[in-house]
């Protein structure tokens, strides 16, 4: 076995966790500068393995914790040693043994193989592995060698005794001597008691005879007293039975009164609840009536405003001609326009035909006039010209001039005809556009009318919905008031029930509801109290007292569901509950008795629940039976082994306990649960109504919003159509103006064209005449043919003039007729039609003036408001009626409550009277019971009575018994001085004497055994010391010879006989006791084996250290350990001796592990593994494995520094 690894954290200079590389099982060397932490390394091992750090104070524990320059303070430290246990030296059965010690400000703990262990267990384990407490030299810290070097002879003797283990012998010897002293003291006391007992026995022997005579008379006295006491006790028992019978009758009456009181209390509670409900309803009704009154006032005001608006609309000037009258006038006007248009269509062809005839006749007349002018000019030309040539020149000039003029006029005529054609085409297009505009305007007017109708319908529907919404608002306000009251009642009920359970359970049940709602976990049935109903409230108390806190247990389907819910509750830290997993419940339901006629039945039959939950209810109620009385219940408990309970809540359980008494039904959990369920159902119902009302309001809001959107959309469409129609009307007016201009232009062009054509015909005729004249001779006058032609033309011209006048008259008449019709159409009829259309459009479109739709809407709204006002007036009437009913109900309820309270007061007075009667009964019963107990106690105090005492004076009268007792007591008075306990004391003293004699014999035997043990311990101690001295002396010689081959050394034990005489171990048998030993001295020789040698005081420092080391090695060989720790043992040795010590450690490392610190190079030569201790600026030590060369280099540097 050896130390395999070492872990240090927080211990002294080792702040950080330091895990040291596995040690060699042989020789290990640790090097490091002074103050680096080498000694702390050894102290850490001693901290775990030795007794050096036991029973430490807080300050001493604090001194072991690291104190460096870091900001964080060390609160605890530990040292862990891992042993290689391949040789099974530790009897643990493991290849490794892990031993750890942890220390803090308030703790000091051991652990073995990572399990907590006590210090005693650890120390016993270490001793079993060879770590002897009597040999502390397997760990040699700094200073131990120096102390041993400077030790006195008697100190070395004490060390030898310690190694020999004499402490154990001395402790046992001291304990034995203490026991011997106690035994001697006890023997002395026993002897004193025996002397006293012997003297008392002699006295009591004389008192026995006198006592016999006394006992005879005393027996007579006790017989008489028994007879008297027994007679009195029987009388007391009889009185108690009569009193119990009377009290039982009172108890039955009390039970009846209690039941009546409970019923009255419940009735009073119900009446108070009704009174509260009526008051709350009255408050709500009063508030609702005030709101209804306010609404009625608002609606009345609104109705008045609408009536005024309707009156204004009906009296408005714009409505003097209603839209229907205007439309009728427009219809009549359009018929007249159609007639006039037909008449104009009939006149225009006649006028056109007459005009065409007029133009043709004018052309003919112009041609005739032109010919006549030519002929007249030709008739006077002979007088005008002198020659034919002159005439021809003139004619040619005229012909040429006329040709040019005709050509110009012809061109102008073509231009006029082109303009006329264009004007006619434009006029046709304008007429077509006007027709289209009229159609568009009519279509727009129709669409506007449709949209106006839709808007009016939508507004009416919107008004109806708004009225409905207002009604819903009023209903919602009432429901909210009721909901608030129901919520307050529910909270009061929940608080009342919560007050009947502990806080954690209440939090847990609320958490269960929340978890079931939010996490949607299937299989949670809920608390037991929610899962059943009691068939009749008369069983409430029995159910409540049977279930107890089980009412609040939560029923789930499986334990997996319970675990899942528990995890959530632990995570959210919300209360505690008890689960009842149905898959885990295995109720053992006994065969319960059932006798309905007697009033005995299983309690489970009076509950209504889901059959799926059968196991849960069997678990809680399945073993309980309801019985009419406690006596019957106790009988059933005995015969059937079940629990029983009465309707009043008195229980008899199978285990024998009886529970009963007064139970305040006001604190009844079942009543609180029923009240909670009622309040919860009422709250849920009102909450559902509130939700429905809010949903209805939301739907109405949505519909109203949708209708408002449609109204806005249609109004937008209407405005858009109106704008488009206005544009079309403006365009129509412009086209009409253009048409009039074109008509005038066309007529002008036609007239100009006609004049030009006539002028061209005249020019043509004149040109032709001039051309014909060019070839004729110049003569004065006309030819006969020309004269005839002229005459004919004159007559024809006159006729044409007359015809033209007639045609012109006809044309003018037709023109006048056409103009009259046209003026009638354009100036009056069509303009009136446009005005009517504008008025109709204005009436139908304007939002700022009255209209039939607006009036209808206002009237519809007025009707709706009137219905609302009527409804509100009915509601007010109903509210007034309901208020009267509620006031009457409140008065009746208050009166009934006062009557019940009066009866309850009378009942309470009766109860108080009964309580006083009960108190008197209890006082009387207590007195009788006390007398009975007194007589019983007196009889018991009489002691064992003779047989004759029970029959001798049975039939005697009390007076006679009293006289006899008086006589007997007088006879006993002369024995007042007698010792009445002489026989008893004599017997007791004999028993005490025998017991003391036996005890004295035992103590004497024990003293002999202890003396023998002390002698044996002294002998064994002497043998141990002598044996140890011989072995250590022998080992010392061998070790010293190995360390100093040329020298010789030995240990010498000193005795008291002659302080100056020196005796070796071979002369040790001259004395039989070690008490004559005074010390152990050492004599050594370093250069001769035959010299007597020198005492240790005569040696140099290095030689003393070597002798001390030899002594240590000798002790270690005497009691080997599995490993050894040496801290700078070679510090004071000379070089040659250091080499010898290193060689010896090398040899010994084959059987044990050595861990050595050194500053010398000799120890490095023989070592197997090397470790270096480092120390940084923060005063923190660390240790690591290094190579031999690094260790040698460090030792050399340290030597040079010194």
Secondary structure as the mmCIF struct_conf table of DSSP 4:
data_model
#
loop_
_struct_conf.conf_type_id
_struct_conf.id
_struct_conf.beg_label_comp_id
_struct_conf.beg_label_asym_id
_struct_conf.beg_label_seq_id
_struct_conf.end_label_comp_id
_struct_conf.end_label_asym_id
_struct_conf.end_label_seq_id
STRN STRN1 UNK A 2 UNK A 9
BEND BEND1 UNK A 10 UNK A 10
STRN STRN2 UNK A 11 UNK A 11
TURN_TY1_P TURN_TY1_P1 UNK A 12 UNK A 13
STRN STRN3 UNK A 14 UNK A 14
BEND BEND2 UNK A 16 UNK A 16
STRN STRN4 UNK A 18 UNK A 20
HELX_LH_PP_P HELX_LH_PP_P1 UNK A 21 UNK A 24
BEND BEND3 UNK A 25 UNK A 26
STRN STRN5 UNK A 27 UNK A 32
TURN_TY1_P TURN_TY1_P2 UNK A 34 UNK A 35
BEND BEND4 UNK A 36 UNK A 37
HELX_RH_AL_P HELX_RH_AL_P1 UNK A 38 UNK A 49
BEND BEND5 UNK A 50 UNK A 51
TURN_TY1_P TURN_TY1_P3 UNK A 52 UNK A 53
BEND BEND6 UNK A 55 UNK A 55
HELX_RH_AL_P HELX_RH_AL_P2 UNK A 58 UNK A 64
STRN STRN6 UNK A 65 UNK A 65
BEND BEND7 UNK A 69 UNK A 72
HELX_LH_PP_P HELX_LH_PP_P2 UNK A 73 UNK A 74
STRN STRN7 UNK A 76 UNK A 84
TURN_TY1_P TURN_TY1_P4 UNK A 86 UNK A 87
BEND BEND8 UNK A 90 UNK A 90
TURN_TY1_P TURN_TY1_P5 UNK A 91 UNK A 92
BEND BEND9 UNK A 93 UNK A 93
BEND BEND10 UNK A 95 UNK A 95
STRN STRN8 UNK A 96 UNK A 104
BEND BEND11 UNK A 105 UNK A 106
STRN STRN9 UNK A 108 UNK A 112
TURN_TY1_P TURN_TY1_P6 UNK A 113 UNK A 114
STRN STRN10 UNK A 115 UNK A 117
HELX_RH_AL_P HELX_RH_AL_P3 UNK A 119 UNK A 128
TURN_TY1_P TURN_TY1_P7 UNK A 129 UNK A 130
TURN_TY1_P TURN_TY1_P8 UNK A 133 UNK A 134
HELX_RH_3T_P HELX_RH_3T_P1 UNK A 136 UNK A 138
STRN STRN11 UNK A 139 UNK A 140
TURN_TY1_P TURN_TY1_P9 UNK A 142 UNK A 143
HELX_RH_AL_P HELX_RH_AL_P4 UNK A 144 UNK A 149
TURN_TY1_P TURN_TY1_P10 UNK A 150 UNK A 150
HELX_RH_AL_P HELX_RH_AL_P5 UNK A 153 UNK A 164
TURN_TY1_P TURN_TY1_P11 UNK A 165 UNK A 165
HELX_RH_AL_P HELX_RH_AL_P6 UNK A 166 UNK A 315
HELX_RH_3T_P HELX_RH_3T_P2 UNK A 317 UNK A 319
BEND BEND12 UNK A 320 UNK A 321
HELX_RH_AL_P HELX_RH_AL_P7 UNK A 323 UNK A 379
TURN_TY1_P TURN_TY1_P12 UNK A 380 UNK A 380
HELX_RH_AL_P HELX_RH_AL_P8 UNK A 381 UNK A 384
BEND BEND13 UNK A 386 UNK A 387
HELX_RH_AL_P HELX_RH_AL_P9 UNK A 388 UNK A 498
TURN_TY1_P TURN_TY1_P13 UNK A 499 UNK A 500
BEND BEND14 UNK A 501 UNK A 501
HELX_RH_AL_P HELX_RH_AL_P10 UNK A 503 UNK A 518
TURN_TY1_P TURN_TY1_P14 UNK A 519 UNK A 519
TURN_TY1_P TURN_TY1_P15 UNK A 522 UNK A 523
STRN STRN12 UNK A 524 UNK A 527
HELX_RH_3T_P HELX_RH_3T_P3 UNK A 528 UNK A 530
BEND BEND15 UNK A 531 UNK A 531
STRN STRN13 UNK A 532 UNK A 534
BEND BEND16 UNK A 535 UNK A 536
HELX_RH_3T_P HELX_RH_3T_P4 UNK A 537 UNK A 539
HELX_RH_AL_P HELX_RH_AL_P11 UNK A 540 UNK A 547
HELX_RH_3T_P HELX_RH_3T_P5 UNK A 548 UNK A 552
HELX_LH_PP_P HELX_LH_PP_P3 UNK A 553 UNK A 553
STRN STRN14 UNK A 554 UNK A 556
BEND BEND17 UNK A 557 UNK A 557
HELX_RH_AL_P HELX_RH_AL_P12 UNK A 559 UNK A 572
TURN_TY1_P TURN_TY1_P16 UNK A 573 UNK A 573
STRN STRN15 UNK A 579 UNK A 581
TURN_TY1_P TURN_TY1_P17 UNK A 582 UNK A 584
STRN STRN16 UNK A 595 UNK A 595
TURN_TY1_P TURN_TY1_P18 UNK A 596 UNK A 599
STRN STRN17 UNK A 600 UNK A 600
STRN STRN18 UNK A 601 UNK A 602
HELX_RH_3T_P HELX_RH_3T_P6 UNK A 603 UNK A 606
STRN STRN19 UNK A 607 UNK A 609
HELX_RH_3T_P HELX_RH_3T_P7 UNK A 611 UNK A 613
HELX_RH_AL_P HELX_RH_AL_P13 UNK A 614 UNK A 621
TURN_TY1_P TURN_TY1_P19 UNK A 622 UNK A 623
STRN STRN20 UNK A 624 UNK A 626
BEND BEND18 UNK A 628 UNK A 629
HELX_RH_AL_P HELX_RH_AL_P14 UNK A 630 UNK A 640
STRN STRN21 UNK A 643 UNK A 645
TURN_TY1_P TURN_TY1_P20 UNK A 647 UNK A 648
STRN STRN22 UNK A 651 UNK A 652
TURN_TY1_P TURN_TY1_P21 UNK A 654 UNK A 655
BEND BEND19 UNK A 656 UNK A 656
STRN STRN23 UNK A 658 UNK A 659
BEND BEND20 UNK A 661 UNK A 661
HELX_RH_3T_P HELX_RH_3T_P8 UNK A 665 UNK A 667
HELX_RH_AL_P HELX_RH_AL_P15 UNK A 669 UNK A 774
TURN_TY1_P TURN_TY1_P22 UNK A 775 UNK A 775
BEND BEND21 UNK A 776 UNK A 776
BEND BEND22 UNK A 780 UNK A 781
HELX_RH_AL_P HELX_RH_AL_P16 UNK A 784 UNK A 823
HELX_RH_PI_P HELX_RH_PI_P1 UNK A 824 UNK A 829
HELX_RH_AL_P HELX_RH_AL_P17 UNK A 830 UNK A 845
BEND BEND23 UNK A 847 UNK A 849
HELX_RH_AL_P HELX_RH_AL_P18 UNK A 852 UNK A 941
TURN_TY1_P TURN_TY1_P23 UNK A 942 UNK A 942
BEND BEND24 UNK A 944 UNK A 944
HELX_LH_PP_P HELX_LH_PP_P4 UNK A 945 UNK A 946
HELX_RH_3T_P HELX_RH_3T_P9 UNK A 947 UNK A 950
TURN_TY1_P TURN_TY1_P24 UNK A 951 UNK A 953
BEND BEND25 UNK A 954 UNK A 956
HELX_RH_AL_P HELX_RH_AL_P19 UNK A 958 UNK A 973
TURN_TY1_P TURN_TY1_P25 UNK A 974 UNK A 977
BEND BEND26 UNK A 978 UNK A 978
TURN_TY1_P TURN_TY1_P26 UNK A 980 UNK A 981
HELX_RH_AL_P HELX_RH_AL_P20 UNK A 982 UNK A 1043
TURN_TY1_P TURN_TY1_P27 UNK A 1045 UNK A 1046
STRN STRN24 UNK A 1048 UNK A 1055
BEND BEND27 UNK A 1056 UNK A 1057
TURN_TY1_P TURN_TY1_P28 UNK A 1059 UNK A 1060
STRN STRN25 UNK A 1063 UNK A 1063
HELX_RH_3T_P HELX_RH_3T_P10 UNK A 1065 UNK A 1070
BEND BEND28 UNK A 1072 UNK A 1072
HELX_RH_3T_P HELX_RH_3T_P11 UNK A 1074 UNK A 1076
STRN STRN26 UNK A 1077 UNK A 1085
BEND BEND29 UNK A 1086 UNK A 1087
BEND BEND30 UNK A 1089 UNK A 1091
STRN STRN27 UNK A 1094 UNK A 1095
HELX_RH_3T_P HELX_RH_3T_P12 UNK A 1096 UNK A 1098
BEND BEND31 UNK A 1099 UNK A 1099
HELX_RH_AL_P HELX_RH_AL_P21 UNK A 1101 UNK A 1118
BEND BEND32 UNK A 1119 UNK A 1119
BEND BEND33 UNK A 1122 UNK A 1122
STRN STRN28 UNK A 1123 UNK A 1127
BEND BEND34 UNK A 1128 UNK A 1128
TURN_TY1_P TURN_TY1_P29 UNK A 1129 UNK A 1132
HELX_RH_AL_P HELX_RH_AL_P22 UNK A 1135 UNK A 1148
TURN_TY1_P TURN_TY1_P30 UNK A 1149 UNK A 1151
BEND BEND35 UNK A 1152 UNK A 1152
STRN STRN29 UNK A 1153 UNK A 1157
BEND BEND36 UNK A 1159 UNK A 1159
BEND BEND37 UNK A 1161 UNK A 1161
HELX_RH_AL_P HELX_RH_AL_P23 UNK A 1162 UNK A 1166
BEND BEND38 UNK A 1168 UNK A 1168
STRN STRN30 UNK A 1169 UNK A 1175
TURN_TY1_P TURN_TY1_P31 UNK A 1177 UNK A 1178
BEND BEND39 UNK A 1179 UNK A 1179
STRN STRN31 UNK A 1181 UNK A 1186
HELX_RH_AL_P HELX_RH_AL_P24 UNK A 1188 UNK A 1201
#
